[in-house]
């Protein structure tokens, strides 16, 4: 986790658990569609693990996705 991510970890998404599911990810990213959420996960834009049929996403990885520089 970079310095920006560490700074935001305790302030944004403080009401979310450390590991979230796809529905929570959708809400965290402003109500994106389920299809977009799954595309972000499947294409490794946001790190996650898959347990059975469910994705588990670390809150830190969501913050990292939001704070990283995507200049391309």
Long-range contacts (C-beta under 8 A, 24 or more apart in sequence): 1-60, 1-63, 1-64, 2-64, 2-67, 2-68, 4-67, 5-60, 5-63, 5-64, 5-67, 8-63, 8-66, 8-67, 9-59, 9-60, 9-63, 12-63, 13-59, 13-62, 13-63, 16-59, 17-59, 18-58, 18-59, 18-60, 19-56, 19-57, 19-58, 19-59, 20-56, 20-57, 20-58, 20-59, 20-62, 21-54, 21-55, 21-56, 21-57, 22-54, 22-55, 22-57, 25-55, 25-57, 25-62, 28-62, 29-62, 29-66, 40-65
